[in-house]
């Protein structure tokens, strides 16, 4: 039924709207608040976080109180019903949160605490839980009482972890989340930029400030986001990836200037905002013998100019992929200016001749006229066929037709033909029509 019908039938029901973006924002705010209670916070997913409290002043009661204070001080997460518990390891702490808020499991009492919990505390599949129920195992205490060796041999290597947790043992280490640093600078209220030189002068000053902040934090920037705000309310967002993370203002400015080429604005620019993203630790990997390598900064500037002229995501490169047809054996992906990994050179003799070989070039399918003699191509597009190889039969999805799954079968016959102009072509017969699919260069 619709939401209106459901509300009319159950007036006492509370409607909760699923908003993933809002949930992510609230959870990020909660994690930021927990940073005030402990420097080591693990994000285990929406709604679950682990804190390392060892070494912090105060006892267990004070630790719980400090976590509650940080959550209550967060305006976004204040209304959420959090449960705060304390234990010696992650599994027992999470199990305690399912029991009651404020539960404290002292060291040495883990096995006795989890013994009365049901098997659902292990996050096992329902089928596996029902299988264990057939053996009379319904609680973690009953699971812990089973002999370790025979239990693991019967249920597999993962059962060793279940058996350990049933004893209150969890050696999974805490993985602190990476704290994100946002660096952003803006320039407003200092007049308007009506000419290109005025805009570039203001941009150079803004880039210098951002680069100084990045260097002060000991980081390198891998992505820039420039926002232009005009007098008529127009806003232009220009995302600019860097070939190599850097903190040099000259490199950032050259990329942004190239990115601005071809941009047309209807009114003067009244404000600039520049943010640095994808921050990495300082330092740069350098190659010992890089004399013949292309300069990644020059490549990045060329890519930025191409995208400014042709639009975003216009610079692509081909990558080999698995496919049964020629046209499916490659895919296009965004071109990266980062230096590729150097291949490991060996003294193994190449299998192919160094004189070169024919390369197959795929073309957009184009219908052509083909004259047959004896069932084989004799003339293609008015030219005589000197030699022919094939046919190679391609028959796909015949099993889907046999199973009546609604799939459309595909079948064709492929030939390689050498014409009297000396060009080797790849033609395909499909549904009674002939198509040119490729040329060998």
C-alpha positions as CSV (number, residue, x, y, z in Angstrom):
1,X,0.0,0.0,0.0
2,X,1.0,3.6,-0.3
3,X,2.4,5.7,2.5
4,X,-0.9,7.6,2.9
5,X,-2.8,4.3,3.1
6,X,-0.4,2.9,5.6
7,X,-0.6,6.0,7.8
8,X,-4.4,5.9,7.7
9,X,-4.5,2.2,8.7
10,X,-1.9,2.5,11.5
11,X,-2.3,6.0,13.0
12,X,0.1,5.2,15.8
13,X,2.9,4.2,13.4
14,X,6.0,6.5,13.0
15,X,7.3,7.0,9.5
16,X,11.0,6.9,9.1
17,X,12.3,8.2,5.7
18,X,15.4,6.4,4.3
19,X,17.9,9.2,3.5
20,X,21.3,7.7,3.0
21,X,23.0,11.1,2.5
22,X,21.6,12.4,5.7
23,X,22.5,9.2,7.6
24,X,26.1,9.4,6.3
25,X,26.3,13.1,7.4
26,X,25.0,12.3,10.9
27,X,27.3,9.3,11.3
28,X,30.3,11.4,10.2
29,X,29.4,14.0,12.8
30,X,29.2,11.3,15.5
31,X,32.6,10.0,14.6
32,X,34.1,13.5,14.7
33,X,32.5,13.9,18.2
34,X,34.0,10.6,19.4
35,X,37.5,11.9,18.5
36,X,37.2,14.1,21.5
37,X,36.9,11.1,23.8
38,X,39.7,9.0,22.3
39,X,42.3,9.5,19.6
40,X,41.7,6.0,18.3
41,X,38.3,5.5,16.8
42,X,37.3,2.7,14.4
43,X,34.4,3.1,12.1
44,X,32.9,-0.3,11.8
45,X,29.9,0.8,9.7
46,X,26.9,3.1,10.2
47,X,25.9,2.9,13.8
48,X,28.9,0.9,15.1
49,X,32.2,2.4,16.4
50,X,34.9,1.1,18.6
51,X,37.1,3.3,20.8
52,X,40.5,2.5,22.5
53,X,40.3,3.9,26.0
54,X,43.5,2.4,27.5
55,X,45.9,5.1,28.7
56,X,43.2,7.7,29.2
57,X,42.8,9.2,32.6
58,X,39.9,8.0,34.8
59,X,38.2,4.6,35.4
60,X,35.7,2.7,33.4
61,X,32.8,4.8,34.7
62,X,34.6,8.0,33.7
63,X,35.3,6.6,30.3
64,X,31.6,5.8,29.6
65,X,30.6,9.3,30.9
66,X,33.1,11.0,28.6
67,X,31.8,9.2,25.6
68,X,28.2,10.2,26.4
69,X,29.3,13.8,26.9
70,X,30.9,13.9,23.5
71,X,27.8,12.4,21.8
72,X,25.4,14.7,23.7
73,X,27.5,17.7,22.6
74,X,27.1,16.8,19.0
75,X,24.1,18.7,17.7
76,X,23.5,16.3,14.7
77,X,23.8,13.1,16.7
78,X,22.2,14.3,20.0
79,X,18.8,12.8,19.3
80,X,20.0,9.3,18.3
81,X,19.6,6.5,20.8
82,X,23.2,5.4,21.4
83,X,24.3,2.5,23.6
84,X,27.7,2.8,25.2
85,X,29.3,-0.3,26.7
86,X,32.8,-1.3,27.7
87,X,34.7,-4.6,27.4
88,X,38.2,-5.9,26.8
89,X,37.7,-6.8,23.1
90,X,35.5,-5.8,20.2
91,X,33.2,-8.8,20.1
92,X,32.3,-8.7,23.7
93,X,31.7,-4.9,23.6
94,X,29.3,-5.3,20.7
95,X,27.5,-8.1,22.4
96,X,27.2,-6.0,25.6
97,X,25.6,-3.3,23.5
98,X,22.8,-5.7,22.4
99,X,22.2,-6.6,26.1
100,X,21.8,-3.1,27.7
101,X,23.1,0.4,27.6
102,X,25.9,1.1,30.1
103,X,27.0,-2.6,30.4
104,X,30.5,-3.1,31.7
105,X,32.2,-6.5,31.2
106,X,35.2,-6.8,33.5
107,X,38.4,-8.4,32.3
108,X,38.2,-12.2,32.9
109,X,34.4,-12.3,32.9
110,X,34.0,-12.4,29.1
111,X,33.3,-16.1,28.8
112,X,30.7,-16.1,31.5
113,X,29.0,-13.0,30.0
114,X,28.7,-14.3,26.5
115,X,27.7,-17.9,27.5
116,X,24.0,-17.0,27.9
117,X,23.8,-15.2,24.6
118,X,22.1,-16.8,21.6
119,X,23.9,-17.8,18.4
120,X,22.6,-14.7,16.6
121,X,25.4,-12.7,18.4
122,X,27.9,-14.4,16.0
123,X,26.2,-13.0,12.9
124,X,25.8,-16.5,11.4
125,X,23.6,-17.4,8.5
126,X,20.1,-18.5,9.4
127,X,20.7,-21.9,7.8
128,X,23.8,-22.5,9.9
129,X,22.0,-21.5,13.1
130,X,19.2,-24.0,12.3
131,X,21.8,-26.6,11.6
132,X,23.4,-26.0,15.0
133,X,20.0,-26.1,16.7
134,X,19.6,-29.7,15.4
135,X,22.7,-30.6,17.4
136,X,21.1,-28.9,20.5
137,X,23.4,-25.9,20.4
138,X,21.4,-22.7,21.0
139,X,23.7,-20.5,23.1
140,X,27.3,-19.5,23.0
141,X,28.0,-21.4,26.2
142,X,26.8,-24.6,24.5
143,X,28.9,-23.9,21.5
144,X,32.0,-23.3,23.7
145,X,31.4,-26.6,25.4
146,X,31.9,-28.5,22.0
147,X,35.4,-29.9,21.4
148,X,37.4,-27.5,19.3
149,X,39.0,-30.0,16.9
150,X,36.0,-32.0,15.8
151,X,33.9,-28.8,15.6
152,X,36.3,-27.1,13.3
153,X,36.8,-30.2,11.1
154,X,33.0,-30.4,10.7
155,X,32.2,-26.8,10.0
156,X,35.4,-25.5,8.3
157,X,38.2,-23.1,9.3
158,X,35.8,-20.2,10.0
159,X,34.4,-22.3,12.9
160,X,37.7,-21.7,14.8
161,X,36.8,-18.0,15.1
162,X,33.2,-18.8,16.2
163,X,34.5,-21.1,18.9
164,X,37.0,-18.5,20.2
165,X,34.3,-15.8,20.4
166,X,32.0,-18.3,22.2
167,X,34.7,-18.2,24.9
168,X,34.8,-14.4,24.9
169,X,38.0,-14.2,22.9
170,X,38.4,-11.8,20.1
171,X,41.9,-10.9,18.9
172,X,40.8,-8.7,16.0
173,X,42.8,-5.5,16.3
174,X,41.2,-2.0,16.4
175,X,41.7,-0.2,13.1
176,X,41.6,3.6,13.7
177,X,39.9,5.6,11.0
178,X,41.9,8.0,8.9
179,X,41.1,11.6,9.9
180,X,40.3,13.7,6.9
181,X,41.7,17.2,6.7
182,X,39.8,19.7,4.6
183,X,41.7,22.6,3.2
184,X,39.7,25.3,1.5
185,X,40.2,29.0,0.9
186,X,37.8,31.6,-0.6
187,X,38.1,35.1,-1.9
188,X,35.0,37.4,-1.7
189,X,34.2,41.0,-1.3
190,X,37.4,42.3,-3.0
191,X,35.7,43.6,-6.2
192,X,35.0,41.7,-9.4
193,X,37.1,40.2,-12.1
194,X,35.9,41.3,-15.5
195,X,39.0,40.4,-17.5
196,X,41.1,37.3,-17.9
197,X,44.2,38.9,-16.3
198,X,42.2,40.0,-13.3
199,X,40.8,36.5,-12.8
200,X,44.2,34.9,-13.1
201,X,45.8,37.3,-10.7
202,X,43.1,36.5,-8.0
203,X,43.4,32.8,-8.7
204,X,47.2,32.9,-8.3
205,X,46.8,34.5,-4.9
206,X,44.2,32.0,-3.9
207,X,46.3,29.0,-5.0
208,X,49.3,30.3,-3.1
209,X,47.2,30.3,0.1
210,X,46.0,26.8,-0.4
211,X,49.4,25.5,-1.3
212,X,50.8,27.1,1.8
213,X,48.2,25.4,4.0
214,X,48.8,22.0,2.3
215,X,52.6,22.3,2.9
216,X,52.0,23.4,6.5
217,X,50.0,20.3,7.2
218,X,52.8,18.1,5.7
219,X,50.6,16.9,2.9
220,X,50.4,16.8,-0.8
221,X,47.2,17.5,-2.8
222,X,46.0,15.2,-5.5
223,X,42.7,16.9,-6.4
224,X,41.6,20.6,-6.7
225,X,38.0,21.9,-6.8
226,X,37.6,25.4,-8.0
227,X,34.3,27.2,-7.8
228,X,33.5,30.5,-9.6
229,X,30.6,32.6,-8.5
230,X,29.4,35.4,-10.8
231,X,27.4,38.5,-10.3
232,X,24.3,37.1,-12.0
233,X,24.2,34.1,-9.6
234,X,25.9,31.6,-12.0
235,X,28.1,29.1,-10.2
236,X,30.7,27.1,-12.1
237,X,32.4,24.1,-10.5
238,X,35.7,22.9,-12.0
239,X,37.1,19.7,-10.6
240,X,40.8,19.3,-11.5
241,X,42.8,16.1,-10.8
242,X,46.6,16.4,-10.5
243,X,48.9,13.9,-12.2
244,X,51.0,13.6,-9.1
245,X,50.1,14.8,-5.6
246,X,52.0,18.0,-4.9
247,X,52.1,21.1,-2.7
248,X,53.7,23.4,-5.3
249,X,51.6,26.4,-6.1
250,X,53.1,26.8,-9.6
251,X,51.9,23.3,-10.6
252,X,48.5,23.9,-9.2
253,X,48.1,27.2,-10.9
254,X,49.2,25.9,-14.3
255,X,46.6,23.1,-14.2
256,X,43.8,25.5,-13.1
257,X,44.7,28.0,-15.8
258,X,44.6,25.3,-18.4
259,X,41.3,24.1,-17.0
260,X,39.9,27.6,-17.4
261,X,40.7,27.7,-21.1
262,X,37.5,27.8,-23.1
263,X,35.3,28.7,-20.2
264,X,32.8,31.4,-21.1
265,X,31.0,33.3,-18.3
266,X,28.0,35.6,-18.8
267,X,29.0,38.1,-16.0
268,X,32.1,39.1,-14.0
269,X,33.4,36.8,-11.3
270,X,32.5,38.0,-7.8
271,X,34.0,35.2,-5.8
272,X,36.4,32.3,-5.9
273,X,36.6,29.2,-3.7
274,X,39.3,26.6,-3.9
275,X,39.5,23.3,-2.1
276,X,42.3,20.8,-1.8
277,X,41.2,17.1,-1.7
278,X,42.9,13.7,-1.7
279,X,45.6,14.8,0.7
280,X,48.5,12.4,1.1
281,X,51.6,12.3,3.2
282,X,54.5,14.4,2.1
283,X,57.3,13.0,0.0
284,X,57.3,11.8,-3.6
285,X,58.4,8.5,-5.2
286,X,61.1,9.2,-7.8
287,X,62.5,6.9,-10.5
288,X,66.3,6.5,-10.6
289,X,66.4,6.3,-14.5
290,X,63.5,8.6,-15.6
291,X,65.2,10.4,-18.5
292,X,62.9,9.1,-21.1
293,X,59.7,9.3,-19.1
294,X,57.1,12.0,-20.0
295,X,56.7,14.8,-17.6
296,X,53.4,14.1,-15.8
297,X,52.8,17.8,-15.2
298,X,52.9,18.6,-18.9
299,X,50.6,15.6,-19.6
300,X,48.2,16.8,-17.0
301,X,48.1,20.3,-18.4
302,X,47.4,18.9,-21.9
303,X,44.6,16.8,-20.5
304,X,43.1,19.8,-18.7
305,X,43.1,21.8,-21.9
306,X,41.5,18.9,-23.8
307,X,38.7,18.6,-21.2
308,X,38.2,22.4,-21.3
309,X,37.8,22.3,-25.0
310,X,35.9,19.0,-25.5
311,X,34.1,18.7,-22.1
312,X,34.6,16.6,-19.0
313,X,35.5,12.9,-19.4
314,X,36.6,13.4,-23.0
315,X,40.1,12.0,-22.6
316,X,39.9,8.2,-22.6
317,X,42.3,5.3,-23.2
318,X,41.6,1.8,-24.3
319,X,42.2,-1.2,-22.0
320,X,42.2,-4.9,-23.1
321,X,39.2,-6.8,-21.7
322,X,37.9,-10.4,-21.9
323,X,35.3,-10.9,-24.6
324,X,34.2,-13.4,-27.2
325,X,33.7,-10.8,-29.9
326,X,36.3,-8.4,-31.3
327,X,34.3,-5.3,-30.4
328,X,34.0,-6.5,-26.8
329,X,37.7,-7.2,-26.3
330,X,38.5,-3.6,-25.1
331,X,36.9,-1.0,-23.0
332,X,37.5,2.8,-22.6
333,X,38.5,4.3,-19.3
334,X,39.6,7.8,-18.1
335,X,43.1,8.6,-19.1
336,X,45.5,9.2,-16.2
337,X,48.5,11.3,-16.3
338,X,50.2,9.4,-13.5
339,X,53.4,7.5,-14.5
340,X,52.7,3.9,-15.2
341,X,54.6,1.2,-13.4
342,X,57.9,0.2,-15.1
343,X,57.8,-3.3,-16.4
344,X,60.3,-5.8,-15.2
345,X,62.8,-6.3,-18.0
346,X,64.3,-9.7,-18.5
347,X,66.7,-11.3,-21.0
348,X,64.0,-13.6,-22.4
349,X,63.9,-13.6,-26.2
350,X,60.6,-12.3,-27.5
351,X,58.3,-14.9,-29.1
352,X,57.2,-12.6,-31.9
353,X,59.4,-11.2,-34.7
354,X,60.7,-7.7,-34.3
355,X,59.8,-7.0,-37.9
356,X,56.2,-6.4,-36.9
357,X,52.8,-8.0,-37.6
358,X,49.4,-7.0,-38.7
359,X,47.3,-5.0,-36.2
360,X,43.5,-5.4,-36.3
361,X,41.6,-2.0,-36.2
362,X,38.0,-2.2,-35.3
363,X,35.6,-0.1,-37.3
364,X,32.0,1.0,-36.7
365,X,29.8,-1.6,-38.4
366,X,29.0,-0.4,-42.0
367,X,26.8,-2.4,-44.4
368,X,28.4,-3.3,-47.7
369,X,27.5,-5.3,-50.8
370,X,29.0,-8.8,-51.1
371,X,28.7,-11.1,-54.2
372,X,29.0,-14.8,-53.5
373,X,30.4,-17.5,-55.7
374,X,30.1,-21.1,-54.5
375,X,29.0,-19.8,-51.1
376,X,32.1,-17.7,-50.6
377,X,32.7,-14.0,-51.0
378,X,34.0,-13.2,-54.5
379,X,33.5,-9.4,-54.7
380,X,33.2,-7.0,-51.8
381,X,32.0,-3.4,-52.4
382,X,32.7,-3.8,-56.1
383,X,36.3,-5.1,-55.6
384,X,37.6,-8.5,-56.5
385,X,38.5,-10.9,-53.7
386,X,42.1,-12.3,-54.1
387,X,42.0,-14.6,-51.1
388,X,39.5,-15.4,-48.4
389,X,39.7,-17.2,-45.0
390,X,36.7,-18.4,-43.0
391,X,34.0,-18.6,-42.2
392,X,34.2,-18.5,-38.4
393,X,30.8,-19.2,-36.9
394,X,29.7,-17.1,-33.9
395,X,26.6,-18.5,-32.2
396,X,25.5,-17.0,-28.8
397,X,22.6,-17.4,-26.4
398,X,21.2,-20.5,-28.1
399,X,20.8,-22.0,-24.6
400,X,18.6,-19.1,-23.6
401,X,16.3,-19.6,-26.5
402,X,16.1,-23.3,-25.6
403,X,15.2,-22.5,-22.0
404,X,12.6,-19.8,-23.2
405,X,14.2,-17.0,-21.1
406,X,13.3,-14.3,-23.6
407,X,16.9,-13.7,-24.7
408,X,17.5,-12.8,-28.4
409,X,20.1,-15.2,-30.0
410,X,23.0,-13.8,-32.0
411,X,24.6,-15.6,-34.9
412,X,27.0,-14.5,-37.6
413,X,29.7,-15.8,-40.0
414,X,33.0,-13.9,-40.1
415,X,35.5,-13.8,-43.0
416,X,38.9,-12.2,-43.6
417,X,39.1,-11.1,-47.3
418,X,42.1,-9.8,-49.2
419,X,40.9,-7.4,-52.0
420,X,42.5,-6.3,-55.2
421,X,43.6,-3.0,-53.6
422,X,45.9,-4.9,-51.2
423,X,43.8,-4.2,-48.1
424,X,42.9,-7.1,-45.7
425,X,39.4,-6.6,-44.4
426,X,37.2,-8.4,-41.8
427,X,33.6,-8.8,-42.9
428,X,30.6,-10.4,-41.2
429,X,27.4,-12.0,-42.5
430,X,24.6,-11.3,-40.1
431,X,20.9,-11.9,-40.7
432,X,21.3,-12.0,-44.4
433,X,23.3,-8.7,-44.5
434,X,27.0,-8.1,-44.8
435,X,28.9,-5.6,-42.6
436,X,32.5,-4.3,-42.6
437,X,33.8,-4.7,-39.1
438,X,37.5,-4.1,-39.3
439,X,40.7,-3.6,-41.3
440,X,44.1,-5.1,-40.8
441,X,46.9,-2.5,-40.9
